[in-house]
Amino acid sequence: MGCGRVGATLARALEHHGETVSVIDLNHESFRRLGPEFHGRTIVGAGYDRDVLLKAGIKTADGFAALSSGDNSNIIAARVVREEFGLANVVARIYDPARASLYQELGIPTVAPVRWAAAQAMGHLLPIDTPDWTDLAEPAVRHKARQPSTRQLGDKMRVVIVGAGDVGRSIAQELIDNGHEVLLIEHNSRAVQSEAVPEAEWLLADGCELDALEEADLGSADVSVAATGEDNVNLVHALLAKTEFGVPRTVARINHPDNEWLFTDKWGVDVAVSTPRIMTSLIEEALV
């Protein structure tokens, strides 16, 4: 999955070695990197989409490499292939070293180019043997298990919301109006509109980065809400919130109906909210 320079190079090398190769990418133009000599299959789509994986021949595959430029898509695809299709021979490229360590512990083999490059640089700069890249691993974040919540209905809660678009801001304002404490996390500076919800805390950061979630003190939150417009971001945030920060309750927004099957407790999702499904229900009610 992923037909960038790394993915295309690997695909050509495997085919040259005599293997049958299928390549998945969201952009059809990316397949140009494979060159005219490539004879494998090319499939346009998301690498964690079941139909796309089936078209790629995942049921008869011997291995799967998630090599796109997005850490979130890579880990979701690798885990789907491993757990839903029973293929053990998977690997995911993860740029964030801390998350690479975490996913290794979750049973997903990862390749972390940042660590590898750092190890190579150390080998050139210091008069010692080049260290193995695993020696440079950053420890995954670990938080002590939280005691069961003793909160009662109506008690003030601390809620962290990832995604400060229209949906995230609306949820934040509603929670604040009901007396709760809210932190909004948004990675796009143009979407940070603190004047729209002035009573909320704001953090300009990636809601899937461990350092950012530490800064947000996610471990003290009572509820975490993943409300972005990207399903892969919402899934990964829910997974991190539940498994690494022990958030008692996680809520995740579903944007694409085809991804609804992924939003389960396997990904740390306690409550999945499907925008298309809600709209469909409202329309059906209006027609009755």
BELTA-V566080 format. One record per backbone hydrogen bond with DSSP energy under -1.0 kcal/mol. NH is the residue of the N-H (numbers start at 0). CO is the residue of the C=O. Records with the same first field share a line. If there is no record, write none. Layout:
NH = CO / CO
This chain:
1 = 23
7 = 3
8 = 4
9 = 5
10 = 6
11 = 7
12 = 8
13 = 9
14 = 10
15 = 11
16 = 12
17 = 14
18 = 13
22 = 40
24 = 42
29 = 26
30 = 27
31 = 28
32 = 29
33 = 30
34 = 31
37 = 34
40 = 20
42 = 22
44 = 24
48 = 45
52 = 48
53 = 49
54 = 50
55 = 51
56 = 53
57 = 52
59 = 56
60 = 57
63 = 88
65 = 90
66 = 0
73 = 69
74 = 70
75 = 71
76 = 72
77 = 73
78 = 74
79 = 75
80 = 76
81 = 77
82 = 78
83 = 79
86 = 80
89 = 87
90 = 63
91 = 108
92 = 65
93 = 110
99 = 95
100 = 96
101 = 97
102 = 98
103 = 99
104 = 100
105 = 101
106 = 103
107 = 102
110 = 91
115 = 111
116 = 112
117 = 113
118 = 114
119 = 115
120 = 116
121 = 117
122 = 118
123 = 119
124 = 120
125 = 121
127 = 125
134 = 131
135 = 132
136 = 133
154 = 151
158 = 180
159 = 222
160 = 182
161 = 224
162 = 184
168 = 164
169 = 165
170 = 166
171 = 167
172 = 168
173 = 169
174 = 170
175 = 171
176 = 172
178 = 175
179 = 174
180 = 156
182 = 158
183 = 200
184 = 160
185 = 202
190 = 187
192 = 190
195 = 192
199 = 196
200 = 181
202 = 183
204 = 185
208 = 205
212 = 208
213 = 209
214 = 210
215 = 211
216 = 213
217 = 212
219 = 216
220 = 217
221 = 157
222 = 157
223 = 248
224 = 159
225 = 250
226 = 161
233 = 229
234 = 230
235 = 231
236 = 232
237 = 233
238 = 234
239 = 235
240 = 236
241 = 237
242 = 238
243 = 239
244 = 239
246 = 240
250 = 223
251 = 270
252 = 225
253 = 272
258 = 255
259 = 256
261 = 258
262 = 259
263 = 261
266 = 263
267 = 264
268 = 263
270 = 249
272 = 251
274 = 253
277 = 273
278 = 274
279 = 275
280 = 276
281 = 277
282 = 278
283 = 279
284 = 280
285 = 281
286 = 282
